[in-house]
Amino acid sequence: MTVAVTRAVQIGARELVCASTGNTSASMAAYAARAGLKATVLIPHGKIAKGKLVQAIIHGARIREVKGSFDKALQQARRLAATGQLYLVNSLNPYRLEGQKTLAFELWEQLGKVPDVVILPVGNAGNISAIWKGFWELKLLRVTNRTPRMIGVQAAGAAPIATAYAKGENSVSPWPRPETAASAIRIGAPASWKKAMRAVNESGGAMLAVSDREILKAQEILASREGIFAEPASAASLAGLVKATRSELVAQEENITCVVTGHGLKDQASVRGV
């Protein structure tokens, strides 16, 4: 996000806009405040975790609720940006992807090598697309001679890419009413689905769907065994690892990285007893 906002400042933009299920809006609002820019957030009515929305509010963003899903909100955000008055910072923005790809660089740097497999949640599909780009560039520049297999994980109730992948289809059909407890990936028409499919196919990876029950179980495991409180969407990566292991998509001796994208305090409604 900081790369996208830096670009906005560079070209003289005065107001940022995004559609969001929560995390993007919180980040955009914070960086907009720091840069002295206005921020407008379009959110699907009743479909955003309060812990995320409160961050956008405290940072001074203007909040607009949209009837319908995240996909409707993104459509409106794109129309607003098309007027030239607002700068769109969703993952359609190429500068966002340039920033997101650096996670690949960090993994290479911190592990001292490229992992065999990278597993991460997939909603709008920006992360998997960008991270694959980062690994591909590392190989292109001969920093490494190999790339990892990319495995994307969607919630079963919002799994248009995983469904198309399982059927061997080359295109993704939007889901008009996605539903899952993992609010950050409750997206039925992923904007970057083509890039995500390319990442999976070029890397020899896979796209999986996991149930909400599997996601919430993974959330409990991360918290109780590793001391990591992840929001449900983030726990989808561990749920995907469990599924990939059982189906022998990955082997125990492989070096596997699961990406966690958001803290559990942002989305507390899924925790039993709260």
Backbone hydrogen bonds in HBPLUS format (Angstrom, degrees):
<---DONOR---> <-ACCEPTOR-->    atom                        ^
c    i                          cat <-CA-CA->   ^        H-A-AA   ^      H-
h    n   atom  resd res      DA  || num        DHA   H-A  angle D-A-AA Bond
n    s   type  num  typ     dist DA aas  dist angle  dist       angle   num
A0005-VAL N   A0001-MET O   2.90 MM   4  6.18 162.4  1.93 157.8 162.7     1
A0006-THR N   A0002-THR O   2.92 MM   4  5.93 152.1  2.00 138.2 146.1     2
A0007-ARG N   A0003-VAL O   3.05 MM   4  6.29 152.8  2.12 144.4 151.3     3
A0008-ALA N   A0004-ALA O   2.97 MM   4  6.28 149.9  2.06 141.7 150.5     4
A0009-VAL N   A0005-VAL O   2.97 MM   4  6.27 157.5  2.02 151.3 155.8     5
A0010-GLN N   A0006-THR O   2.97 MM   4  6.19 154.5  2.04 143.4 151.1     6
A0011-ILE N   A0007-ARG O   3.04 MM   4  6.32 150.0  2.13 153.3 158.9     7
A0013-ALA N   A0008-ALA O   2.89 MM   5  5.14 153.7  1.96 160.5 155.3     8
A0012-GLY N   A0009-VAL O   3.14 MM   3  5.12 155.6  2.20 101.7 109.1     9
A0038-LYS N   A0014-ARG O   3.06 MM  24  6.33 169.6  2.07 154.7 151.6    10
A0087-TYR N   A0015-GLU O   2.88 MM  72  6.26 157.1  1.94 148.5 156.0    11
A0016-LEU N   A0038-LYS O   2.87 MM  22  6.20 162.6  1.90 143.1 144.5    12
A0040-THR N   A0016-LEU O   2.87 MM  24  6.17 152.6  1.94 144.8 153.6    13
A0017-VAL N   A0087-TYR O   2.96 MM  70  5.85 149.3  2.05 143.3 138.9    14
A0089-VAL N   A0017-VAL O   3.10 MM  72  6.36 154.4  2.17 165.2 169.7    15
A0018-CYS N   A0040-THR O   3.15 MM  22  6.70 143.9  2.29 157.0 167.5    16
A0042-LEU N   A0018-CYS O   2.88 MM  24  6.21 165.4  1.90 157.9 161.9    17
A0020-SER N   A0042-LEU O   3.01 MM  22  6.35 149.4  2.11 163.4 165.8    18
A0026-ALA N   A0022-GLY O   3.12 MM   4  6.34 158.3  2.16 153.9 159.5    19
A0027-SER N   A0023-ASN O   3.11 MM   4  6.33 166.5  2.13 153.9 156.9    20
A0028-MET N   A0024-THR O   2.85 MM   4  5.95 169.9  1.86 154.4 157.9    21
A0029-ALA N   A0025-SER O   2.94 MM   4  5.93 165.3  1.96 146.7 151.1    22
A0030-ALA N   A0026-ALA O   3.17 MM   4  6.30 155.2  2.24 141.6 147.9    23
A0031-TYR N   A0027-SER O   3.06 MM   4  6.31 172.3  2.06 160.5 161.6    24
A0032-ALA N   A0028-MET O   2.82 MM   4  5.90 152.7  1.90 150.9 159.6    25
A0033-ALA N   A0029-ALA O   3.02 MM   4  6.12 155.5  2.08 140.7 146.8    26
A0034-ARG N   A0030-ALA O   3.10 MM   4  6.41 158.3  2.14 146.6 152.4    27
A0035-ALA N   A0031-TYR O   2.95 MM   4  6.10 144.3  2.08 141.1 150.7    28
A0036-GLY N   A0032-ALA O   2.91 MM   4  5.97 112.2  2.39 140.0 156.1    29
A0037-LEU N   A0032-ALA O   2.84 MM   5  4.85 164.9  1.86 146.7 146.2    30
A0036-GLY N   A0033-ALA O   3.24 MM   3  5.14 152.8  2.32  97.1 105.2    31
A0062-ARG N   A0039-ALA O   2.79 MM  23  6.13 172.2  1.79 159.0 157.8    32
A0041-VAL N   A0062-ARG O   2.79 MM  21  6.09 167.5  1.80 168.4 170.8    33
A0064-ARG N   A0041-VAL O   2.80 MM  23  6.05 159.9  1.84 173.3 176.2    34
A0043-ILE N   A0064-ARG O   2.92 MM  21  6.30 161.1  1.96 158.7 164.7    35
A0066-VAL N   A0043-ILE O   2.76 MM  23  5.87 155.0  1.82 161.5 163.7    36
A0047-LYS N   A0044-PRO O   3.07 MM   3  5.42 160.5  2.10 138.3 134.9    37
A0045-HIS N   A0066-VAL O   2.92 MM  21  5.49 166.3  1.94 149.2 147.1    38
A0052-LYS N   A0049-ALA O   3.07 MM   3  5.56 149.3  2.16 110.7 119.6    39
A0053-LEU N   A0049-ALA O   3.12 MM   4  6.43 164.0  2.15 153.0 157.8    40
A0054-VAL N   A0050-LYS O   2.94 MM   4  5.96 163.9  1.96 155.0 157.6    41
A0055-GLN N   A0052-LYS O   3.14 MM   3  5.48 134.3  2.36 103.3 114.8    42
A0057-ILE N   A0053-LEU O   3.02 MM   4  6.34 156.4  2.08 153.3 160.5    43
A0058-ILE N   A0054-VAL O   2.97 MM   4  6.13 167.5  1.98 148.9 151.4    44
A0059-HIS N   A0055-GLN O   3.17 MM   4  6.26 144.1  2.30 141.8 150.5    45
A0061-ALA N   A0056-ALA O   3.05 MM   5  5.53 157.9  2.10 166.9 159.8    46
A0060-GLY N   A0057-ILE O   2.95 MM   3  5.26 158.5  2.00 109.9 115.9    47
A0072-LYS N   A0069-SER O   3.15 MM   3  5.41 130.0  2.41 102.0 113.5    48
A0073-ALA N   A0069-SER O   3.25 MM   4  6.66 155.6  2.31 143.9 150.8    49
A0074-LEU N   A0070-PHE O   2.82 MM   4  6.17 152.1  1.90 154.1 162.2    50
A0075-GLN N   A0071-ASP O   3.07 MM   4  6.27 151.8  2.15 139.0 146.3    51
A0076-GLN N   A0072-LYS O   3.10 MM   4  6.43 158.0  2.15 148.7 153.5    52
A0077-ALA N   A0073-ALA O   2.94 MM   4  6.21 154.2  2.01 146.6 154.3    53
A0078-ARG N   A0074-LEU O   2.92 MM   4  6.11 155.2  1.98 149.8 155.7    54
A0079-ARG N   A0075-GLN O   3.09 MM   4  6.37 147.7  2.20 141.6 150.4    55
A0080-LEU N   A0076-GLN O   2.96 MM   4  6.26 156.9  2.02 150.2 156.1    56
A0081-ALA N   A0077-ALA O   2.98 MM   4  6.20 157.0  2.03 145.9 152.3    57
A0082-ALA N   A0078-ARG O   2.95 MM   4  6.07 140.1  2.11 138.1 148.7    58
A0083-THR N   A0080-LEU O   3.27 MM   3  5.63 153.2  2.35 104.6 112.1    59
A0084-GLY N   A0081-ALA O   3.00 MM   3  5.57 158.2  2.04 114.4 121.3    60
A0093-ASN N   A0090-ASN O   2.84 MM   3  5.80 167.5  1.86 131.2 135.1    61
A0096-ARG N   A0093-ASN O   3.00 MM   3  5.42 133.7  2.22 110.0 122.1    62
A0098-GLU N   A0094-PRO O   3.05 MM   4  6.33 149.0  2.15 141.0 149.6    63
A0099-GLY N   A0095-TYR O   3.11 MM   4  6.33 144.5  2.24 138.6 146.9    64
A0099-GLY N   A0096-ARG O   3.08 MM   3  5.21 123.9  2.41  96.8 111.0    65
A0100-GLN N   A0096-ARG O   2.85 MM   4  6.14 163.1  1.88 154.5 159.7    66
A0101-LYS N   A0097-LEU O   2.92 MM   4  5.98 148.8  2.02 148.6 154.7    67
A0102-THR N   A0099-GLY O   3.20 MM   3  5.80 156.3  2.26 113.3 119.9    68
A0103-LEU N   A0100-GLN O   3.23 MM   3  6.14 173.7  2.24 124.1 126.0    69
A0104-ALA N   A0101-LYS O   2.95 MM   3  5.77 146.9  2.06 122.2 128.8    70
A0105-PHE N   A0102-THR O   3.03 MM   3  4.90 115.3  2.47  91.4 107.0    71
A0106-GLU N   A0102-THR O   2.94 MM   4  6.28 155.5  2.00 151.0 157.4    72
A0107-LEU N   A0103-LEU O   2.96 MM   4  6.20 156.1  2.02 147.4 153.2    73
A0108-TRP N   A0104-ALA O   3.10 MM   4  6.32 165.5  2.12 148.6 152.2    74
A0109-GLU N   A0105-PHE O   2.90 MM   4  6.10 158.2  1.94 147.3 154.0    75
A0110-GLN N   A0106-GLU O   2.80 MM   4  5.90 167.5  1.82 154.2 157.3    76
A0111-LEU N   A0107-LEU O   2.90 MM   4  5.77 160.7  1.94 148.9 154.4    77
A0112-GLY N   A0108-TRP O   2.99 MM   4  5.54 131.4  2.23 129.9 141.2    78
A0116-ASP N   A0255-ASN O   2.84 MM 139  5.21 134.7  2.05 135.4 149.9    79
A0149-ARG N   A0116-ASP O   2.92 MM  33  6.30 165.9  1.94 145.7 144.3    80
A0117-VAL N   A0255-ASN O   3.22 MM 138  6.58 153.7  2.29 154.3 155.6    81
A0257-THR N   A0117-VAL O   2.93 MM 140  6.26 165.8  1.95 154.6 158.2    82
A0118-VAL N   A0149-ARG O   2.95 MM  31  6.29 161.7  1.99 163.4 165.0    83
A0151-ILE N   A0118-VAL O   2.88 MM  33  6.15 171.7  1.89 163.1 163.7    84
A0119-ILE N   A0257-THR O   2.81 MM 138  6.18 165.6  1.83 164.1 168.5    85
A0259-VAL N   A0119-ILE O   2.90 MM 140  6.26 164.3  1.92 168.6 173.8    86
A0120-LEU N   A0151-ILE O   3.10 MM  31  6.63 153.8  2.17 160.5 167.8    87
A0153-VAL N   A0120-LEU O   2.98 MM  33  6.08 140.6  2.14 150.9 154.1    88
A0122-VAL N   A0153-VAL O   2.79 MM  31  5.47 142.4  1.93 151.7 143.4    89
A0192-SER N   A0124-ASN O   3.17 MM  68  6.17 162.1  2.20 163.5 167.3    90
A0130-ALA N   A0126-GLY O   2.90 MM   4  6.04 163.2  1.93 154.4 159.2    91
A0131-ILE N   A0127-ASN O   2.84 MM   4  5.92 172.0  1.84 161.5 163.8    92
A0132-TRP N   A0128-ILE O   3.17 MM   4  6.07 156.9  2.22 135.8 141.9    93
A0133-LYS N   A0129-SER O   3.17 MM   4  6.37 151.1  2.25 138.3 146.4    94
A0134-GLY N   A0130-ALA O   2.97 MM   4  6.34 148.0  2.08 146.5 155.5    95
A0135-PHE N   A0131-ILE O   3.07 MM   4  6.43 158.6  2.12 151.7 155.7    96
A0136-TRP N   A0132-TRP O   2.88 MM   4  6.06 161.1  1.91 152.7 158.6    97
A0137-GLU N   A0133-LYS O   2.97 MM   4  6.14 151.3  2.05 145.3 152.3    98
A0138-LEU N   A0134-GLY O   3.06 MM   4  6.34 148.9  2.16 143.1 151.5    99
A0139-LYS N   A0135-PHE O   3.10 MM   4  6.44 153.8  2.17 148.4 154.4   100
A0140-LEU N   A0136-TRP O   2.89 MM   4  6.13 153.8  1.96 143.0 151.4   101
A0141-LEU N   A0137-GLU O   2.90 MM   4  6.03 153.1  1.97 148.9 154.2   102
A0143-VAL N   A0138-LEU O   2.89 MM   5  5.25 150.7  1.98 169.8 166.8   103
A0142-ARG N   A0139-LYS O   2.95 MM   3  4.85 155.4  2.01 102.1 109.2   104
A0206-ALA N   A0150-MET O   3.15 MM  56  6.67 144.9  2.28 134.4 142.4   105
A0152-GLY N   A0206-ALA O   2.96 MM  54  6.45 149.0  2.06 155.2 156.9   106
A0208-LEU N   A0152-GLY O   2.82 MM  56  6.18 167.8  1.83 160.8 160.1   107
A0154-GLN N   A0208-LEU O   2.84 MM  54  6.20 166.7  1.86 154.7 158.2   108
A0210-VAL N   A0154-GLN O   2.93 MM  56  6.41 152.6  2.01 159.5 168.4   109
A0158-ALA N   A0155-ALA O   2.85 MM   3  5.31 164.1  1.88 120.2 124.9   110
A0156-ALA N   A0210-VAL O   2.73 MM  54  5.19 148.9  1.82 144.6 141.8   111
A0179-GLU N   A0157-GLY O   2.92 MM  22  4.93 161.8  1.95 124.7 128.2   112
A0163-THR N   A0159-ALA O   2.98 MM   4  5.96 153.4  2.06 146.4 153.7   113
A0164-ALA N   A0160-PRO O   3.16 MM   4  6.24 159.9  2.20 137.4 142.5   114
A0165-TYR N   A0161-ILE O   2.86 MM   4  6.08 160.2  1.90 153.4 159.5   115
A0166-ALA N   A0162-ALA O   2.94 MM   4  6.07 159.8  1.98 144.9 149.8   116
A0167-LYS N   A0163-THR O   3.14 MM   4  6.36 142.4  2.29 141.3 150.9   117
A0169-GLU N   A0164-ALA O   2.91 MM   5  5.09 157.8  1.95 157.0 153.0   118
A0168-GLY N   A0165-TYR O   3.02 MM   3  5.03 153.1  2.09 101.9 110.5   119
A0175-TRP N   A0188-GLY O   2.85 MM  13  4.42 160.9  1.89 118.9 125.0   120
A0183-SER N   A0181-ALA O   3.02 MM   2  5.58 124.4  2.34 108.2  92.4   121
A0185-ILE N   A0182-ALA O   3.08 MM   3  5.92 155.9  2.14 126.0 132.0   122
A0186-ARG N   A0183-SER O   3.22 MM   3  5.03 165.5  2.25 108.8 107.7   123
A0196-ALA N   A0192-SER O   2.99 MM   4  6.23 155.8  2.05 152.8 160.5   124
A0197-MET N   A0193-TRP O   2.90 MM   4  6.08 161.5  1.93 152.1 155.8   125
A0198-ARG N   A0194-LYS O   3.01 MM   4  6.22 153.0  2.09 144.1 151.9   126
A0199-ALA N   A0195-LYS O   2.90 MM   4  6.15 153.4  1.97 145.2 152.4   127
A0200-VAL N   A0196-ALA O   3.02 MM   4  6.30 160.5  2.06 151.1 155.6   128
A0201-ASN N   A0197-MET O   2.91 MM   4  6.04 168.6  1.92 150.5 154.2   129
A0202-GLU N   A0198-ARG O   2.79 MM   4  5.73 167.9  1.81 152.1 156.4   130
A0203-SER N   A0199-ALA O   3.14 MM   4  5.92 146.8  2.25 134.1 142.6   131
A0204-GLY N   A0200-VAL O   3.11 MM   4  5.99 119.2  2.50 135.9 148.9   132
A0205-GLY N   A0200-VAL O   2.83 MM   5  4.69 147.8  1.93 149.5 151.4   133
A0204-GLY N   A0201-ASN O   3.35 MM   3  5.24 147.8  2.46  95.2 104.3   134
A0215-ILE N   A0211-SER O   2.99 MM   4  6.30 152.8  2.06 147.0 155.2   135
A0216-LEU N   A0212-ASP O   2.88 MM   4  6.09 167.0  1.89 156.4 158.3   136
A0217-LYS N   A0213-ARG O   3.03 MM   4  6.15 150.1  2.13 142.1 150.4   137
A0218-ALA N   A0214-GLU O   3.02 MM   4  6.18 156.1  2.08 142.0 148.4   138
A0219-GLN N   A0215-ILE O   2.93 MM   4  6.24 146.6  2.04 144.8 154.9   139
A0220-GLU N   A0216-LEU O   3.10 MM   4  6.36 153.5  2.17 141.5 147.0   140
A0221-ILE N   A0217-LYS O   3.01 MM   4  6.34 155.6  2.07 148.9 155.7   141
A0222-LEU N   A0218-ALA O   2.96 MM   4  6.18 167.2  1.98 154.6 156.9   142
A0223-ALA N   A0219-GLN O   3.13 MM   4  6.31 158.1  2.18 145.0 150.9   143
A0224-SER N   A0220-GLU O   2.85 MM   4  5.93 170.9  1.85 156.6 159.4   144
A0225-ARG N   A0221-ILE O   2.89 MM   4  5.59 154.0  1.95 147.8 153.3   145
A0226-GLU N   A0222-LEU O   3.10 MM   4  5.16 141.7  2.26 118.6 129.0   146
A0228-ILE N   A0222-LEU O   3.04 MM   6  5.31 170.0  2.05 131.8 128.5   147
A0227-GLY N   A0223-ALA O   3.25 MM   4  4.64 134.0  2.48 107.3 115.3   148
A0264-GLY N   A0229-PHE O   2.86 MM  35  5.05 159.8  1.90 123.8 120.6   149
A0231-GLU N   A0262-GLY O   2.98 MM  31  5.66 169.5  1.99 136.5 138.0   150
A0234-SER N   A0231-GLU O   2.97 MM   3  5.45 125.0  2.28 113.0 126.6   151
A0235-ALA N   A0231-GLU O   3.12 MM   4  6.45 151.5  2.21 151.8 160.5   152
A0235-ALA N   A0232-PRO O   3.04 MM   3  5.04 116.2  2.47  95.9 111.8   153
A0236-ALA N   A0233-ALA O   3.29 MM   3  5.33 148.0  2.40  95.8 105.0   154
A0237-SER N   A0234-SER O   3.22 MM   3  6.10 161.4  2.26 120.3 123.3   155
A0238-LEU N   A0235-ALA O   3.09 MM   3  5.44 122.2  2.44 105.9 118.6   156
A0239-ALA N   A0235-ALA O   3.07 MM   4  6.43 164.0  2.10 154.6 159.6   157
A0240-GLY N   A0236-ALA O   2.82 MM   4  5.97 145.9  1.94 141.6 151.0   158
A0241-LEU N   A0237-SER O   2.98 MM   4  6.30 142.9  2.12 138.0 148.0   159
A0241-LEU N   A0238-LEU O   3.03 MM   3  4.89 116.3  2.46  90.9 106.7   160
A0242-VAL N   A0238-LEU O   3.00 MM   4  6.37 158.5  2.05 154.8 158.9   161
A0243-LYS N   A0239-ALA O   3.11 MM   4  6.38 160.7  2.15 144.8 149.8   162
A0244-ALA N   A0240-GLY O   2.77 MM   4  5.94 159.4  1.81 150.1 156.5   163
A0245-THR N   A0241-LEU O   2.86 MM   4  6.01 149.2  1.96 148.1 155.8   164
A0246-ARG N   A0242-VAL O   3.08 MM   4  6.31 162.1  2.12 148.0 152.4   165
A0247-SER N   A0243-LYS O   3.02 MM   4  6.21 148.9  2.12 146.7 155.1   166
A0249-LEU N   A0244-ALA O   2.75 MM   5  4.90 150.7  1.83 157.0 158.8   167
A0248-GLU N   A0245-THR O   3.09 MM   3  4.92 157.1  2.14  99.9 106.3   168
A0254-GLU N   A0251-ALA O   3.09 MM   3  5.55 163.8  2.11 115.6 120.7   169
A0266-LYS N   A0263-HIS O   3.17 MM   3  5.91 161.1  2.20 117.8 123.4   170
A0267-ASP N   A0264-GLY O   3.06 MM   3  5.52 147.4  2.17 111.5 119.9   171
A0271-VAL N   A0268-GLN O   3.06 MM   3  5.69 161.8  2.10 121.3 126.7   172
A0274-VAL N   A0271-VAL O   3.37 MM   3  5.97 155.7  2.43 135.8 135.1   173
